């Protein structure tokens, strides 16, 4: 089987438009998503849709297109081809199409984020999006939930050892951290994995819900009002570790690391964090287990 035998360029482009990719990106895909590309990368496209082979498939494509795909449009075309196949897997497992569209909405979001950072629509999140294609990560309401094995190289809470099946929570940039959206998302995840877990969770049902993010940084508590969305999110977790050296917050809060004097100060949080850093403070990140 080759890639074009289960997805044609028109199918791929229809999905791109359904997922509301920017029109200029869709126009680029018309030129990029040609049968020759899909056929040449058929095996890797299919490998992206399976949990055990998706990561090496991404690494293979990364090496294959290194220096040849500066805007990431060829990789994006292949990921969308794989997403068409993933949709069929969703349907075989009776996972609602709404969840597919919400999960694969990552592609338009990643493109918008890149445009905000660089001024151009580029696809630079292939290292992350293979999880969505492999039925490892699902957007359920406002949050994303990734089924995985706890790692030996990460902080873990008491009672959770390396290899333990867990759910990792990820917070998309467009997540609503409101009093109704957060409980709704966790409730949807409970129902989803109770129903689909036996088919999806090959290493056993998840034993804990973990999250590692700058949003759980203990240093943020003094900078936030109790009714802020980040505070609401944090109240659902017991913090068991912190990384004071993490600089991931620069990307998500400021669009990237810059000299202190050049940090954007358009929001109250940006202003509070910038002032905190100027006073010698740190942000870092925190690790929490859901209560």
N, C-alpha and C positions, 0 to 999 in steps of 0.2 A: 504493500500500500504506500502511496506517496501522499504528500500534503494536499495536493489539488484534488485527490480522489475523495476527500471528505470535506474540503472547503474550496470554493472557487473564489477568484478575486471579487466578483460581485457580492458573494455572501460576506466576505471579509469587510468590504466597504459598507454594506448594509449595517453590519454590526457597529462599525465605527460611527456611522451617523446615528444609530439607535442610542449609542452611549454618549452622544453629543460631543464628540471630539470636535475641536475647532475646524471650521470649514476649510481654512488654508491647509491644515494637516490632512484632512480628507483628500484634498486636491493632490497633495504630495503622495499620498498612498495610492492614488490612481496610477501614478508613474512607477511606484516602488513595488506594490504588491502584484507582481507579474508571475505567471505560472513557472517561469524558470527559477525564480527565487524560492517559491514554495516547494517545488519539486526537489531542488538541491538540498533543502534543509528539512525534508519531510520527517526523517527519523528524529531530529531534535525537536521539531514541533510536537510530535506525538509524545516524546519523552517528557516534555514540559507539563503534561497533564497528569502525570503519575507522581505520588509523593516520594517514591524511592529513587526516581530518576530525574526529577525536575532540577535539582541543584546542579548535578553534573551537566545536564543539558544547557543550563544557563552558562556555566563555565566554558563549555565547548563553544557556544555562540559568541561569548565575549572574546575568546581568543580568535575565532574565525573572522570576526568583523573589526578587530582592533585596528584603528587607523583608517578604516574604509567606510565608516558610517558615522561621521562627526555629529549629525543631528539625531542619531538613533532611530531613523525612520525605517530602516530595513529590519532592525530588531523589533520595532513596534509592529510592523506588518506581520512578522512571524508570531509574536505574542498574541495578536488578534486572531490569527489563524488557529493557534492553539486554543484560544478562548472559545472559538466556534465548536471545537471538539469538547471542551469542558462543559459547554452548555448541554450537549447530549448526555454527558455523565450526570449532570444535575437532573435532567428529565428522567433518566433511568432510575435514579434514587428518589424520584418524586419530590425533589427540592423545588420550591416555587420559583418561577421565573423572576419574580420581583427581587428575590435574594440574589439571583445571578446578576441582574442589572445593577443592584446596589453594590455588590462586590466588585464587579468589573468597572464600575464607575471610577475606580482608582486611576484608570488610564487618562480620562479627561482631567481629573484632579492633578495628577502628576504633571501633565502638560501645562496646566494653568500655573502651578507652583513654579515650574521652570521659567515660564514667561515672566513671572513677577521677579525672579532672582536675576535672570540674565537678559531679559528683553527679547528672548527668542523662544519659540515653541520647540523644545527638544525633549526627547525621551531618554532620561538618564536614570531610570529607576528599574531597569531590568534586573538588577541584583536583588530587588525586593519583590517584584511583582510575580515571580515564578510561584510564590506561595499561593497567590490567588488562583493561578491556573491549575495547580496541583490538588485542589480541594483540601488544602491545609488551612486556609484562612478565609473567613467569611465575614462580610459586613452584615450585622444583625442589629438593625436600628441605627443608632448614632455611633456605635463603636464597632471595632473589628476584633474578632476572636480567632486566634491561631492555635490549632492543636499541634503539640510538639512534645518532645522529650526534654525534661530539664537537663541543662548542660553541666558538665563538670567544671567549666571555667567561669561560671556565673555565681553570684551570691544566691543562696537558697535559704528559705525559712526552715525552722526546725520541723523535722518529720518528712521533709521532701528531699530525697537524695537524687544524685545524677541518674538519668534514665527514667525517672518517674514521669508518667504522662500528665501533662498540665495544659491549661489554656492560658495563653498570653493575650492580654488586652492591649490593643493599639488604638491610639486616638487620632483619627484622621483630622486634617487641618480644617475641615468644614463641620466637625462634630459639634452638636449642641449639647452643652453640659448643663442642662436644666433639670429641675426637680421632677419633671415628667419623662424627659428623654432618657436619662440615665437608668432609672429603675426599669423602664420599658425595654431598654436594650439588654440588660442583664436577664430580665424575664424571658425575652425572646431567645437568648442564648441557652437558658435552661431547657426550654421547650425543644429547641432545635437539636441539641445534643442528646436529649432523652430519646428523641424520635430517630435521629439519623446517626447517632454515635456508634451503634453496633456495626454499621457499614463503613463508617469513616475512621473510627478510632482503632486501628489495627493493633496497637500496643496496649489496649485497655482504656477504659473510660478515664477522663481527666480527674485527678485527685485534688486539684487546687486551681484557683484562678490567680495568676500572678501578673504583675505589671512593673516594668522598669522604665521610668521616664523622668524628664526634668520637671514635669508637672507634679511629681511626688517629692520634689526636693524639700527637705526640712527647712532650708533657708528661705523658701517662698512664704512660709506661714506668716512671718512678721510683715510681709509686704502686701498681703492680700486682705481684702475685706471678707468677713465670714460668708457673705452672700454671693461671692464671685463664683463663676462656673468652675474654676480650678479648685477652689476650696470645697465646693460640693463634691467634685470628683474625688478629692483626696480623703474625704470623710468615710468613704467606703472601704478604705484600706488600712491595715496595720503595717507600718513601715518597719522592715527588718534589716535594712542595710542602706547605705548611702555612698555615693561616689563623688567626693568633693572636686575631683579633677575633671569630671566630664564637662565638655563644652558643647554638647548637642543643643543646648538652649539657644545658642547664637543663631543657628540655622532657623529654628522654628519661631523664634521671637523677633529676631532682627534681620533675617534673610541671609545670614552669614556673619563670620567674625570680622569685626572692623575695629580700628582704634576707638577708644572710649569716646573721644570727642566727636566721632562720626556716627555713633550709634543712633538709629532713628528714635525719635521720642514723640511719636504721634499718638500713642495710647497711654493710658495711665499706667499700665503694667510695664511698658517699655521705659517710661520715665522713672518708675520706682526701681526697676532692676538696674538701669544705667546709673542712677544715683548710688545704689547699693554697691555696685562695682567700683565706682569712683572713690568710695570710702574704704576700699580694700576688702570688700566682702566677696563672697563667691555664691554661685548658684548650684552647679553640679546637677546630680540627679538622685532619685530615690528608688528603692525597690520595695514593693508592697505585696501583701497577700490579701485577697478580698475577705472581708469579715463575713 
